[in-house]
Amino acid sequence: MPPKAPRTAVVTGASSGIGAATARQLATAGYHVVLTARRKDRIEALAAELTAAGLSAAPYALDVTDRPAVDAFAASLDRCDVLVNNAGGALGADPVATGDPADWRTMYEVNVIGTLNLTQALLPALTASGDGTVVVLSSTAGHGTYEGGAGYVAAKNGARVLAETLRLEIVGQPVRVIEIAPGMVKTEEFATTRFRGDQERAAKVYEGVAEPLSADDVADTITWAVTRPSHVNIDLLVVRPRAQASNTKVHREL
């Protein structure tokens, strides 16, 4: 008999941070991982790294907010068993009174519309697989607001509601919907991007926190949820470092 084709997992935002770590862990778990992100050089390098290690991966440059491009990507796949909607991010930390509407719009487009685009485009293939999984990376920001975070909180609330509603609407279909909501995660780019390259301001986010979560910690959580038995759905998994009790209560050793 011909060998059974490996299950395919699509990971968005796979060029760095949580997305890259998730791609590595899912590939190690036996998935053929399709790496998507805007930065083609990054995902090509990661695909080469995984392939050299004897794992299965392929890069595909993609902007999740470009719906025609997303539809073309979906049409190019032979199958899709898992979709990890990881592409996202924050811009700025201004109060509502002075926040830039352009930042709010960008965050909503990537975190919510990008997730909607990929989920809509790949849902038929996920359903046809007979055992599909949609993962939505929200944030603890989607479950509790904080000063200076309204734009990001609003976007992550949108992602959270998308996941909750989709789960209601497709119950009875062979597709699980999992929401992973990380708290404080220290990656190489998240805070720096939020503060537009201001390294000093980005460093203050984690100042005094002995062990914030790492990208690998979140990737491990995602991979665990995805690899549960098919009848087990992890509706929502909130993961924080021990030093963080809430979005506004963090133990710092200063």
C-alpha positions in Angstrom: 0.0 0.0 0.0 1.2 3.6 -0.7 2.4 5.4 2.4 -0.2 7.5 4.2 0.1 11.2 3.5 1.1 13.2 6.6 -1.4 15.5 8.1 -0.9 19.1 7.1 -0.8 22.0 9.5 -0.8 25.6 8.3 0.8 28.1 10.6 0.4 31.8 10.0 2.9 34.4 11.2 5.6 31.6 11.1 8.5 33.9 10.4 9.4 34.4 14.1 8.3 34.0 17.7 5.4 31.8 18.6 4.6 31.0 15.0 8.1 29.7 14.2 8.3 27.8 17.5 4.9 26.2 16.8 6.0 25.2 13.3 9.0 23.5 14.7 7.0 21.6 17.3 4.2 20.5 15.0 6.8 19.3 12.4 8.5 17.3 15.2 5.1 15.9 16.1 4.8 14.5 12.5 2.9 17.1 10.6 3.7 18.5 7.2 3.9 22.1 8.2 3.1 24.9 5.7 4.8 28.1 6.9 3.1 31.3 6.0 4.2 34.9 6.7 5.0 38.1 4.7 8.8 37.7 5.2 9.7 35.1 2.5 13.3 34.9 3.5 12.5 34.0 7.1 10.1 31.2 6.3 12.3 29.8 3.6 15.2 29.6 6.1 12.9 27.9 8.6 11.6 25.4 6.0 15.2 24.6 5.1 16.1 24.1 8.8 13.2 21.7 9.3 13.9 19.8 6.1 17.6 19.4 7.0 16.4 17.8 10.2 14.4 15.3 8.3 11.1 17.0 9.0 8.4 18.0 6.5 7.9 21.7 5.8 7.1 24.1 3.0 7.2 28.0 2.9 4.5 30.1 1.3 4.8 33.9 1.4 1.4 35.3 2.4 -0.2 38.5 3.8 -3.3 37.3 5.8 -5.1 40.5 5.1 -5.0 40.1 1.3 -8.1 38.0 0.7 -7.4 37.1 -3.0 -3.9 36.0 -2.0 -5.4 33.9 0.8 -7.9 32.3 -1.5 -5.1 31.4 -4.0 -3.1 29.9 -1.1 -6.1 27.8 0.0 -6.5 26.6 -3.6 -2.9 25.5 -3.8 -3.1 23.1 -0.9 -3.8 19.4 -1.4 -5.2 19.1 2.1 -5.4 20.9 5.4 -5.9 19.2 8.8 -4.9 22.0 11.2 -4.9 25.8 10.9 -3.0 27.8 13.5 -4.1 31.4 13.2 -1.1 33.0 14.9 -0.5 36.1 12.7 -1.2 39.2 14.8 0.5 41.8 17.0 0.1 45.1 18.8 0.8 48.7 17.9 1.2 51.4 20.4 0.1 51.7 24.0 -1.7 55.1 23.9 -4.9 55.9 25.8 -8.2 56.0 24.0 -8.2 59.8 24.0 -5.0 59.9 21.8 -4.8 56.5 20.2 -4.1 56.5 16.5 -7.1 55.1 14.5 -4.7 53.8 11.9 -3.0 51.6 14.5 -6.4 50.3 15.7 -7.4 49.6 12.1 -4.1 47.7 11.4 -4.5 45.6 14.5 -8.0 44.7 13.7 -7.2 43.8 10.1 -4.4 41.5 11.1 -5.7 39.9 14.3 -9.4 39.6 13.3 -9.8 39.9 9.5 -6.7 37.9 8.9 -8.0 35.1 11.1 -11.3 35.3 9.4 -9.8 35.2 5.9 -7.7 32.0 6.6 -10.5 30.3 8.5 -13.1 30.9 5.8 -10.7 29.9 3.0 -9.6 26.7 4.7 -12.7 25.6 6.5 -13.9 23.4 3.5 -10.6 21.6 3.5 -10.6 21.2 7.3 -14.1 19.8 7.2 -13.2 17.5 4.3 -10.3 16.1 6.3 -12.8 14.5 8.6 -10.8 15.6 11.6 -9.9 19.3 11.3 -8.7 21.7 14.0 -8.8 25.5 13.9 -6.6 27.2 16.5 -7.0 30.9 17.3 -4.2 32.6 19.1 -5.9 35.3 21.1 -4.4 36.8 24.3 -5.3 37.4 27.9 -5.8 40.9 26.5 -9.0 39.5 24.9 -10.2 38.5 28.4 -9.4 41.6 30.4 -8.6 45.2 29.6 -5.8 47.4 30.8 -4.9 51.1 30.5 -3.1 51.9 27.3 -4.2 48.7 25.6 -7.6 49.4 24.3 -6.8 49.0 20.6 -5.1 45.6 21.1 -7.7 44.5 23.6 -10.4 45.3 21.1 -8.7 43.3 18.4 -8.0 40.3 20.6 -11.6 40.4 21.9 -12.6 40.2 18.2 -10.4 37.1 17.7 -11.9 35.5 20.9 -15.5 36.1 19.8 -14.7 34.7 16.3 -13.5 31.5 17.9 -16.4 31.2 20.3 -19.0 31.9 17.6 -17.4 29.5 15.1 -17.5 26.7 17.7 -21.2 27.2 18.1 -21.9 27.4 14.4 -20.1 24.3 13.3 -20.8 22.0 16.2 -21.6 18.5 14.8 -19.0 19.0 12.0 -15.6 17.2 12.3 -13.7 20.4 13.2 -12.5 21.5 16.6 -12.1 25.2 17.5 -9.4 25.9 20.1 -8.5 29.2 21.6 -5.1 29.7 23.2 -4.8 32.9 25.2 -1.2 33.6 26.3 -0.3 36.2 28.9 3.2 37.8 29.1 5.4 36.2 26.5 8.9 37.5 25.8 9.8 37.1 22.1 12.3 38.8 20.0 9.8 41.1 18.3 6.4 41.6 19.9 7.2 44.5 22.3 9.8 46.0 20.0 7.2 46.1 17.2 4.6 47.5 19.5 6.8 50.4 20.4 8.1 50.9 16.9 11.7 49.8 17.5 12.2 51.5 20.9 14.3 48.8 22.6 14.4 50.6 26.0 10.6 50.9 26.2 10.2 47.3 25.0 12.6 46.0 27.7 10.6 47.7 30.4 7.6 45.5 29.7 9.6 42.5 31.1 11.7 44.4 33.6 12.1 42.5 36.8 10.1 39.5 35.6 12.3 36.5 36.2 10.7 34.1 33.8 8.1 35.4 31.4 6.7 32.8 29.0 8.8 32.0 25.9 7.6 31.3 22.4 8.4 27.6 23.0 6.2 27.6 26.1 3.2 28.8 24.0 4.1 26.5 21.1 4.1 23.5 23.5 0.7 24.5 24.7 -0.6 24.7 21.1 0.9 21.4 20.1 -0.5 19.7 23.2 -4.0 21.0 22.5 -3.9 20.1 18.8 -2.6 16.5 19.5 -5.4 15.6 22.0 -7.7 12.8 20.8 -10.2 13.9 18.2 -13.2 13.9 20.5 -11.4 16.2 23.0 -11.7 19.9 22.4 -9.7 22.4 24.4 -12.2 25.3 24.1 -10.0 27.8 25.8 -6.6 27.6 27.4 -5.2 30.6 29.2 -1.4 30.4 29.9 0.6 32.9 31.9 3.9 32.9 33.6 3.8 32.2 37.3 4.8 35.9 38.0 1.7 37.2 36.3 -1.7 36.9 38.1 -3.6 39.2 35.7 -2.9 41.7 32.9 -2.4 44.3 35.6 -0.8 42.3 38.4 2.8 41.2 37.8 5.5 40.3 40.3 8.7 42.2 39.5 12.0 41.7 41.4 13.5 45.2 41.2 
